[in-house]
């Protein structure tokens, strides 16, 4: 299997980069969602006159 992957020009670095990219995409989405939730909370507080 490894020999075949090397024949295709795919090495460990490719997989490391792939995993890193996928993780950053997922983490980035989570981070954006948290920011959106915080903005909604602030807006709700302002509407209710709490802030």
CHARMM-style PDB file with segment names, atoms N, HN, CA, C and O in Angstrom:
ATOM      1  N   UNK     1       0.838  -1.196   0.000  1.00  0.00      PROA
ATOM      2  CA  UNK     1       0.000   0.000   0.000  1.00  0.00      PROA
ATOM      3  C   UNK     1       0.877   1.252   0.000  1.00  0.00      PROA
ATOM      4  O   UNK     1       0.681   2.159  -0.809  1.00  0.00      PROA
ATOM      5  N   UNK     2       1.844   1.290   0.916  1.00  0.00      PROA
ATOM      6  HN  UNK     2       2.003   0.553   1.573  1.00  0.00      PROA
ATOM      7  CA  UNK     2       2.716   2.461   1.012  1.00  0.00      PROA
ATOM      8  C   UNK     2       3.492   2.662  -0.282  1.00  0.00      PROA
ATOM      9  O   UNK     2       3.650   3.787  -0.755  1.00  0.00      PROA
ATOM     10  N   UNK     3       3.974   1.561  -0.848  1.00  0.00      PROA
ATOM     11  HN  UNK     3       3.845   0.647  -0.464  1.00  0.00      PROA
ATOM     12  CA  UNK     3       4.725   1.658  -2.098  1.00  0.00      PROA
ATOM     13  C   UNK     3       3.840   2.256  -3.188  1.00  0.00      PROA
ATOM     14  O   UNK     3       4.287   3.101  -3.964  1.00  0.00      PROA
ATOM     15  N   UNK     4       2.600   1.820  -3.244  1.00  0.00      PROA
ATOM     16  HN  UNK     4       2.237   1.134  -2.614  1.00  0.00      PROA
ATOM     17  CA  UNK     4       1.659   2.327  -4.247  1.00  0.00      PROA
ATOM     18  C   UNK     4       1.416   3.821  -4.046  1.00  0.00      PROA
ATOM     19  O   UNK     4       1.375   4.577  -5.017  1.00  0.00      PROA
ATOM     20  N   UNK     5       1.258   4.249  -2.803  1.00  0.00      PROA
ATOM     21  HN  UNK     5       1.291   3.635  -2.015  1.00  0.00      PROA
ATOM     22  CA  UNK     5       1.054   5.667  -2.520  1.00  0.00      PROA
ATOM     23  C   UNK     5       2.263   6.484  -2.959  1.00  0.00      PROA
ATOM     24  O   UNK     5       2.120   7.578  -3.506  1.00  0.00      PROA
ATOM     25  N   UNK     6       3.448   5.946  -2.716  1.00  0.00      PROA
ATOM     26  HN  UNK     6       3.565   5.058  -2.271  1.00  0.00      PROA
ATOM     27  CA  UNK     6       4.662   6.658  -3.118  1.00  0.00      PROA
ATOM     28  C   UNK     6       4.753   6.738  -4.635  1.00  0.00      PROA
ATOM     29  O   UNK     6       5.224   7.736  -5.181  1.00  0.00      PROA
ATOM     30  N   UNK     7       4.301   5.682  -5.320  1.00  0.00      PROA
ATOM     31  HN  UNK     7       3.918   4.871  -4.876  1.00  0.00      PROA
ATOM     32  CA  UNK     7       4.290   5.698  -6.787  1.00  0.00      PROA
ATOM     33  C   UNK     7       3.376   6.810  -7.300  1.00  0.00      PROA
ATOM     34  O   UNK     7       3.649   7.420  -8.333  1.00  0.00      PROA
ATOM     35  N   UNK     8       2.306   7.063  -6.581  1.00  0.00      PROA
ATOM     36  HN  UNK     8       2.084   6.567  -5.741  1.00  0.00      PROA
ATOM     37  CA  UNK     8       1.365   8.106  -6.972  1.00  0.00      PROA
ATOM     38  C   UNK     8       1.848   9.499  -6.549  1.00  0.00      PROA
ATOM     39  O   UNK     8       1.207  10.506  -6.849  1.00  0.00      PROA
ATOM     40  N   UNK     9       2.977   9.538  -5.855  1.00  0.00      PROA
ATOM     41  HN  UNK     9       3.497   8.720  -5.612  1.00  0.00      PROA
ATOM     42  CA  UNK     9       3.517  10.822  -5.413  1.00  0.00      PROA
ATOM     43  C   UNK     9       2.861  11.319  -4.141  1.00  0.00      PROA
ATOM     44  O   UNK     9       2.912  12.509  -3.831  1.00  0.00      PROA
ATOM     45  N   UNK    10       2.246  10.411  -3.407  1.00  0.00      PROA
ATOM     46  HN  UNK    10       2.204   9.444  -3.659  1.00  0.00      PROA
ATOM     47  CA  UNK    10       1.585  10.782  -2.156  1.00  0.00      PROA
ATOM     48  C   UNK    10       2.445  10.267  -1.005  1.00  0.00      PROA
ATOM     49  O   UNK    10       2.750   9.077  -0.921  1.00  0.00      PROA
ATOM     50  N   UNK    11       2.827  11.183  -0.125  1.00  0.00      PROA
ATOM     51  HN  UNK    11       2.580  12.150  -0.194  1.00  0.00      PROA
ATOM     52  CA  UNK    11       3.645  10.766   1.014  1.00  0.00      PROA
ATOM     53  C   UNK    11       2.976  11.200   2.315  1.00  0.00      PROA
ATOM     54  O   UNK    11       1.858  11.715   2.307  1.00  0.00      PROA
ATOM     55  N   UNK    12       3.662  10.991   3.418  1.00  0.00      PROA
ATOM     56  HN  UNK    12       4.570  10.573   3.425  1.00  0.00      PROA
ATOM     57  CA  UNK    12       3.117  11.337   4.733  1.00  0.00      PROA
ATOM     58  C   UNK    12       2.799  12.810   4.866  1.00  0.00      PROA
ATOM     59  O   UNK    12       1.833  13.185   5.530  1.00  0.00      PROA
ATOM     60  N   UNK    13       3.607  13.646   4.238  1.00  0.00      PROA
ATOM     61  HN  UNK    13       4.392  13.341   3.698  1.00  0.00      PROA
ATOM     62  CA  UNK    13       3.391  15.091   4.342  1.00  0.00      PROA
ATOM     63  C   UNK    13       2.049  15.485   3.737  1.00  0.00      PROA
ATOM     64  O   UNK    13       1.366  16.375   4.243  1.00  0.00      PROA
ATOM     65  N   UNK    14       1.683  14.823   2.662  1.00  0.00      PROA
ATOM     66  HN  UNK    14       2.238  14.100   2.251  1.00  0.00      PROA
ATOM     67  CA  UNK    14       0.387  15.084   2.029  1.00  0.00      PROA
ATOM     68  C   UNK    14      -0.745  14.861   3.031  1.00  0.00      PROA
ATOM     69  O   UNK    14      -1.650  15.685   3.160  1.00  0.00      PROA
ATOM     70  N   UNK    15      -0.676  13.728   3.740  1.00  0.00      PROA
ATOM     71  HN  UNK    15       0.059  13.058   3.636  1.00  0.00      PROA
ATOM     72  CA  UNK    15      -1.728  13.407   4.698  1.00  0.00      PROA
ATOM     73  C   UNK    15      -1.710  14.354   5.890  1.00  0.00      PROA
ATOM     74  O   UNK    15      -2.761  14.734   6.405  1.00  0.00      PROA
ATOM     75  N   UNK    16      -0.508  14.735   6.329  1.00  0.00      PROA
ATOM     76  HN  UNK    16       0.347  14.426   5.911  1.00  0.00      PROA
ATOM     77  CA  UNK    16      -0.408  15.695   7.435  1.00  0.00      PROA
ATOM     78  C   UNK    16      -1.059  17.013   7.043  1.00  0.00      PROA
ATOM     79  O   UNK    16      -1.812  17.598   7.822  1.00  0.00      PROA
ATOM     80  N   UNK    17      -0.766  17.477   5.833  1.00  0.00      PROA
ATOM     81  HN  UNK    17      -0.154  17.001   5.200  1.00  0.00      PROA
ATOM     82  CA  UNK    17      -1.346  18.731   5.357  1.00  0.00      PROA
ATOM     83  C   UNK    17      -2.858  18.619   5.223  1.00  0.00      PROA
ATOM     84  O   UNK    17      -3.591  19.552   5.549  1.00  0.00      PROA
ATOM     85  N   UNK    18      -3.317  17.468   4.741  1.00  0.00      PROA
ATOM     86  HN  UNK    18      -2.722  16.710   4.477  1.00  0.00      PROA
ATOM     87  CA  UNK    18      -4.750  17.243   4.569  1.00  0.00      PROA
ATOM     88  C   UNK    18      -5.471  17.307   5.911  1.00  0.00      PROA
ATOM     89  O   UNK    18      -6.485  17.991   6.048  1.00  0.00      PROA
ATOM     90  N   UNK    19      -4.945  16.595   6.891  1.00  0.00      PROA
ATOM     91  HN  UNK    19      -4.121  16.040   6.780  1.00  0.00      PROA
ATOM     92  CA  UNK    19      -5.557  16.580   8.221  1.00  0.00      PROA
ATOM     93  C   UNK    19      -5.528  17.978   8.831  1.00  0.00      PROA
ATOM     94  O   UNK    19      -6.509  18.426   9.425  1.00  0.00      PROA
ATOM     95  N   UNK    20      -4.401  18.661   8.682  1.00  0.00      PROA
ATOM     96  HN  UNK    20      -3.604  18.297   8.200  1.00  0.00      PROA
ATOM     97  CA  UNK    20      -4.263  20.020   9.223  1.00  0.00      PROA
ATOM     98  C   UNK    20      -5.293  20.957   8.590  1.00  0.00      PROA
ATOM     99  O   UNK    20      -5.923  21.756   9.282  1.00  0.00      PROA
ATOM    100  N   UNK    21      -5.456  20.852   7.281  1.00  0.00      PROA
ATOM    101  HN  UNK    21      -4.944  20.203   6.719  1.00  0.00      PROA
ATOM    102  CA  UNK    21      -6.410  21.702   6.564  1.00  0.00      PROA
ATOM    103  C   UNK    21      -7.845  21.399   7.000  1.00  0.00      PROA
ATOM    104  O   UNK    21      -8.628  22.316   7.249  1.00  0.00      PROA
ATOM    105  N   UNK    22      -8.183  20.125   7.091  1.00  0.00      PROA
ATOM    106  HN  UNK    22      -7.547  19.380   6.888  1.00  0.00      PROA
ATOM    107  CA  UNK    22      -9.536  19.744   7.511  1.00  0.00      PROA
ATOM    108  C   UNK    22      -9.819  20.229   8.929  1.00  0.00      PROA
ATOM    109  O   UNK    22     -10.906  20.729   9.219  1.00  0.00      PROA
ATOM    110  N   UNK    23      -8.829  20.075   9.812  1.00  0.00      PROA
ATOM    111  HN  UNK    23      -7.946  19.669   9.576  1.00  0.00      PROA
ATOM    112  CA  UNK    23      -9.005  20.520  11.196  1.00  0.00      PROA
ATOM    113  C   UNK    23      -9.199  22.027  11.259  1.00  0.00      PROA
ATOM    114  O   UNK    23     -10.057  22.518  11.993  1.00  0.00      PROA
ATOM    115  N   UNK    24      -8.396  22.766  10.487  1.00  0.00      PROA
ATOM    116  HN  UNK    24      -7.698  22.368   9.891  1.00  0.00      PROA
ATOM    117  CA  UNK    24      -8.511  24.225  10.522  1.00  0.00      PROA
ATOM    118  C   UNK    24      -9.850  24.680   9.950  1.00  0.00      PROA
ATOM    119  O   UNK    24     -10.422  25.667  10.412  1.00  0.00      PROA
ATOM    120  N   UNK    25     -10.346  23.964   8.953  1.00  0.00      PROA
ATOM    121  HN  UNK    25      -9.881  23.162   8.579  1.00  0.00      PROA
ATOM    122  CA  UNK    25     -11.666  24.293   8.412  1.00  0.00      PROA
ATOM    123  C   UNK    25     -12.745  24.072   9.472  1.00  0.00      PROA
ATOM    124  O   UNK    25     -13.611  24.922   9.678  1.00  0.00      PROA
ATOM    125  N   UNK    26     -12.682  22.937  10.131  1.00  0.00      PROA
ATOM    126  HN  UNK    26     -11.978  22.246   9.964  1.00  0.00      PROA
ATOM    127  CA  UNK    26     -13.672  22.633  11.171  1.00  0.00      PROA
ATOM    128  C   UNK    26     -13.542  23.607  12.330  1.00  0.00      PROA
ATOM    129  O   UNK    26     -14.542  24.134  12.818  1.00  0.00      PROA
ATOM    130  N   UNK    27     -12.313  23.847  12.770  1.00  0.00      PROA
ATOM    131  HN  UNK    27     -11.501  23.419  12.374  1.00  0.00      PROA
ATOM    132  CA  UNK    27     -12.084  24.738  13.904  1.00  0.00      PROA
ATOM    133  C   UNK    27     -12.514  26.158  13.558  1.00  0.00      PROA
ATOM    134  O   UNK    27     -13.090  26.863  14.386  1.00  0.00      PROA
ATOM    135  N   UNK    28     -12.230  26.567  12.330  1.00  0.00      PROA
ATOM    136  HN  UNK    28     -11.763  25.995  11.657  1.00  0.00      PROA
ATOM    137  CA  UNK    28     -12.620  27.900  11.877  1.00  0.00      PROA
ATOM    138  C   UNK    28     -14.126  28.063  11.912  1.00  0.00      PROA
ATOM    139  O   UNK    28     -14.630  29.113  12.312  1.00  0.00      PROA
ATOM    140  N   UNK    29     -14.850  27.030  11.496  1.00  0.00      PROA
ATOM    141  HN  UNK    29     -14.441  26.177  11.172  1.00  0.00      PROA
ATOM    142  CA  UNK    29     -16.314  27.069  11.520  1.00  0.00      PROA
ATOM    143  C   UNK    29     -16.827  27.190  12.950  1.00  0.00      PROA
ATOM    144  O   UNK    29     -17.765  27.939  13.224  1.00  0.00      PROA
ATOM    145  N   UNK    30     -16.200  26.445  13.857  1.00  0.00      PROA
ATOM    146  HN  UNK    30     -15.438  25.837  13.635  1.00  0.00      PROA
ATOM    147  CA  UNK    30     -16.606  26.487  15.264  1.00  0.00      PROA
ATOM    148  C   UNK    30     -16.361  27.889  15.822  1.00  0.00      PROA
ATOM    149  O   UNK    30     -17.192  28.436  16.547  1.00  0.00      PROA
ATOM    150  N   UNK    31     -15.216  28.454  15.476  1.00  0.00      PROA
ATOM    151  HN  UNK    31     -14.541  28.009  14.887  1.00  0.00      PROA
ATOM    152  CA  UNK    31     -14.853  29.784  15.960  1.00  0.00      PROA
ATOM    153  C   UNK    31     -15.849  30.828  15.439  1.00  0.00      PROA
ATOM    154  O   UNK    31     -16.297  31.692  16.192  1.00  0.00      PROA
ATOM    155  N   UNK    32     -16.188  30.743  14.164  1.00  0.00      PROA
ATOM    156  HN  UNK    32     -15.823  30.041  13.552  1.00  0.00      PROA
ATOM    157  CA  UNK    32     -17.159  31.676  13.577  1.00  0.00      PROA
ATOM    158  C   UNK    32     -18.517  31.541  14.259  1.00  0.00      PROA
ATOM    159  O   UNK    32     -19.175  32.541  14.548  1.00  0.00      PROA
ATOM    160  N   UNK    33     -18.924  30.328  14.510  1.00  0.00      PROA
ATOM    161  HN  UNK    33     -18.390  29.516  14.276  1.00  0.00      PROA
ATOM    162  CA  UNK    33     -20.226  30.092  15.144  1.00  0.00      PROA
ATOM    163  C   UNK    33     -20.254  30.690  16.548  1.00  0.00      PROA
ATOM    164  O   UNK    33     -21.266  31.255  16.964  1.00  0.00      PROA
ATOM    165  N   UNK    34     -19.143  30.567  17.279  1.00  0.00      PROA
ATOM    166  HN  UNK    34     -18.321  30.108  16.941  1.00  0.00      PROA
ATOM    167  CA  UNK    34     -19.066  31.152  18.622  1.00  0.00      PROA
ATOM    168  C   UNK    34     -19.199  32.668  18.547  1.00  0.00      PROA
ATOM    169  O   UNK    34     -19.898  33.273  19.361  1.00  0.00      PROA
ATOM    170  N   UNK    35     -18.531  33.283  17.574  1.00  0.00      PROA
ATOM    171  HN  UNK    35     -17.964  32.791  16.913  1.00  0.00      PROA
ATOM    172  CA  UNK    35     -18.600  34.732  17.420  1.00  0.00      PROA
ATOM    173  C   UNK    35     -20.021  35.170  17.084  1.00  0.00      PROA
ATOM    174  O   UNK    35     -20.510  36.166  17.619  1.00  0.00      PROA
ATOM    175  N   UNK    36     -20.681  34.432  16.205  1.00  0.00      PROA
ATOM    176  HN  UNK    36     -20.285  33.624  15.770  1.00  0.00      PROA
ATOM    177  CA  UNK    36     -22.065  34.757  15.847  1.00  0.00      PROA
ATOM    178  C   UNK    36     -22.965  34.654  17.075  1.00  0.00      PROA
ATOM    179  O   UNK    36     -23.825  35.508  17.292  1.00  0.00      PROA
ATOM    180  N   UNK    37     -22.766  33.616  17.873  1.00  0.00      PROA
ATOM    181  HN  UNK    37     -22.068  32.922  17.697  1.00  0.00      PROA
ATOM    182  CA  UNK    37     -23.585  33.427  19.074  1.00  0.00      PROA
ATOM    183  C   UNK    37     -23.356  34.569  20.055  1.00  0.00      PROA
ATOM    184  O   UNK    37     -24.306  35.068  20.660  1.00  0.00      PROA
ATOM    185  N   UNK    38     -22.095  34.990  20.217  1.00  0.00      PROA
ATOM    186  HN  UNK    38     -21.324  34.586  19.726  1.00  0.00      PROA
ATOM    187  CA  UNK    38     -21.793  36.102  21.117  1.00  0.00      PROA
ATOM    188  C   UNK    38     -22.463  37.381  20.628  1.00  0.00      PROA
ATOM    189  O   UNK    38     -22.994  38.152  21.428  1.00  0.00      PROA
ATOM    190  N   UNK    39     -22.439  37.609  19.319  1.00  0.00      PROA
ATOM    191  HN  UNK    39     -22.007  36.984  18.669  1.00  0.00      PROA
ATOM    192  CA  UNK    39     -23.079  38.800  18.763  1.00  0.00      PROA
ATOM    193  C   UNK    39     -24.589  38.758  18.999  1.00  0.00      PROA
ATOM    194  O   UNK    39     -25.197  39.780  19.319  1.00  0.00      PROA
ATOM    195  N   UNK    40     -25.192  37.580  18.842  1.00  0.00      PROA
ATOM    196  HN  UNK    40     -24.698  36.750  18.583  1.00  0.00      PROA
ATOM    197  CA  UNK    40     -26.634  37.441  19.091  1.00  0.00      PROA
ATOM    198  C   UNK    40     -26.948  37.710  20.562  1.00  0.00      PROA
ATOM    199  O   UNK    40     -27.942  38.362  20.881  1.00  0.00      PROA
ATOM    200  N   UNK    41     -26.095  37.203  21.455  1.00  0.00      PROA
ATOM    201  HN  UNK    41     -25.288  36.673  21.196  1.00  0.00      PROA
ATOM    202  CA  UNK    41     -26.308  37.416  22.889  1.00  0.00      PROA
ATOM    203  C   UNK    41     -26.226  38.896  23.241  1.00  0.00      PROA
ATOM    204  O   UNK    41     -27.039  39.401  24.015  1.00  0.00      PROA
ATOM    205  N   UNK    42     -25.245  39.589  22.674  1.00  0.00      PROA
ATOM    206  HN  UNK    42     -24.585  39.179  22.046  1.00  0.00      PROA
ATOM    207  CA  UNK    42     -25.078  41.022  22.928  1.00  0.00      PROA
ATOM    208  C   UNK    42     -26.291  41.787  22.412  1.00  0.00      PROA
ATOM    209  O   UNK    42     -26.827  42.657  23.097  1.00  0.00      PROA
ATOM    210  N   UNK    43     -26.711  41.455  21.208  1.00  0.00      PROA
ATOM    211  HN  UNK    43     -26.275  40.748  20.651  1.00  0.00      PROA
ATOM    212  CA  UNK    43     -27.873  42.121  20.617  1.00  0.00      PROA
ATOM    213  C   UNK    43     -29.125  41.883  21.465  1.00  0.00      PROA
ATOM    214  O   UNK    43     -29.899  42.809  21.709  1.00  0.00      PROA
ATOM    215  N   UNK    44     -29.316  40.664  21.904  1.00  0.00      PROA
ATOM    216  HN  UNK    44     -28.688  39.911  21.706  1.00  0.00      PROA
ATOM    217  CA  UNK    44     -30.473  40.337  22.742  1.00  0.00      PROA
ATOM    218  C   UNK    44     -30.419  41.126  24.049  1.00  0.00      PROA
ATOM    219  O   UNK    44     -31.442  41.630  24.513  1.00  0.00      PROA
ATOM    220  N   UNK    45     -29.237  41.234  24.641  1.00  0.00      PROA
ATOM    221  HN  UNK    45     -28.406  40.824  24.264  1.00  0.00      PROA
ATOM    222  CA  UNK    45     -29.086  41.985  25.887  1.00  0.00      PROA
ATOM    223  C   UNK    45     -29.409  43.460  25.670  1.00  0.00      PROA
ATOM    224  O   UNK    45     -30.052  44.088  26.511  1.00  0.00      PROA
ATOM    225  N   UNK    46     -28.963  44.010  24.543  1.00  0.00      PROA
ATOM    226  HN  UNK    46     -28.441  43.500  23.860  1.00  0.00      PROA
ATOM    227  CA  UNK    46     -29.242  45.417  24.237  1.00  0.00      PROA
ATOM    228  C   UNK    46     -30.745  45.639  24.044  1.00  0.00      PROA
ATOM    229  O   UNK    46     -31.299  46.635  24.507  1.00  0.00      PROA
ATOM    230  N   UNK    47     -31.386  44.709  23.363  1.00  0.00      PROA
ATOM    231  HN  UNK    47     -30.935  43.899  22.987  1.00  0.00      PROA
ATOM    232  CA  UNK    47     -32.829  44.829  23.117  1.00  0.00      PROA
ATOM    233  C   UNK    47     -33.595  44.786  24.442  1.00  0.00      PROA
ATOM    234  O   UNK    47     -34.558  45.526  24.640  1.00  0.00      PROA
ATOM    235  N   UNK    48     -33.155  43.918  25.331  1.00  0.00      PROA
ATOM    236  HN  UNK    48     -32.372  43.317  25.169  1.00  0.00      PROA
ATOM    237  CA  UNK    48     -33.834  43.787  26.622  1.00  0.00      PROA
ATOM    238  C   UNK    48     -33.436  44.894  27.599  1.00  0.00      PROA
ATOM    239  O   UNK    48     -34.024  45.015  28.674  1.00  0.00      PROA
ATOM    240  N   UNK    49     -32.442  45.698  27.229  1.00  0.00      PROA
ATOM    241  HN  UNK    49     -31.964  45.599  26.356  1.00  0.00      PROA
ATOM    242  CA  UNK    49     -32.009  46.802  28.072  1.00  0.00      PROA
ATOM    243  C   UNK    49     -31.137  46.376  29.236  1.00  0.00      PROA
ATOM    244  O   UNK    49     -31.009  47.099  30.224  1.00  0.00      PROA
ATOM    245  N   UNK    50     -30.536  45.199  29.116  1.00  0.00      PROA
ATOM    246  HN  UNK    50     -30.639  44.613  28.313  1.00  0.00      PROA
ATOM    247  CA  UNK    50     -29.684  44.694  30.195  1.00  0.00      PROA
ATOM    248  C   UNK    50     -28.305  45.339  30.126  1.00  0.00      PROA
ATOM    249  O   UNK    50     -27.717  45.687  31.150  1.00  0.00      PROA
ATOM    250  N   UNK    51     -27.802  45.491  28.920  1.00  0.00      PROA
ATOM    251  HN  UNK    51     -28.280  45.208  28.088  1.00  0.00      PROA
ATOM    252  CA  UNK    51     -26.430  45.976  28.747  1.00  0.00      PROA
ATOM    253  C   UNK    51     -26.352  47.487  28.892  1.00  0.00      PROA
ATOM    254  OT1 UNK    51     -25.270  48.063  28.775  1.00  0.00      PROA
TER     255      UNK     51
END
